[in-house]
Amino acid sequence: MKRKIYHAVIPTIMPATFFLIAATPVETLGCLVRGLLASMVALASGLGALATASMGVRGRIRGDVYASWWIISTLILTIPVVALLILA
C-alpha cells in the first residue's frame, strides 16, 4: 500500500494540477499567467520524470524487483509534458 501511495498517488498531483490550471477560465487568471503556470508545472513534472526514470533504470541494472514502480511514476509524471505539447 505504501508503494502505491508513493509511486502512483503522489505523482498524480502534477497532472491534476496541470489540468486544473488548464481548465481555469481566462478571466480568472489571465492568459499569460495561466500559460506560465502550466509551463512551470509541466517543466517541474518533466524534471521529476527524468529523475524517476533514472532511478528506475538504475534499479533495473541492479536487479531491484521494485524498479517497475519508478517506471510507473515516470509515466504518470510525463502526462503534463505530453499534454502541454498537444495543447500548445
Secondary structure, 3 states (H helix, E strand, C coil): CHHHHHHHHCCCHHHHHHHHHHHCCHHHHCHHHHHHHHHHHHHHHHHHHHHHHHHHHHHHHHCCCCHHHHHHHHHHHCHHHHHHHHHC
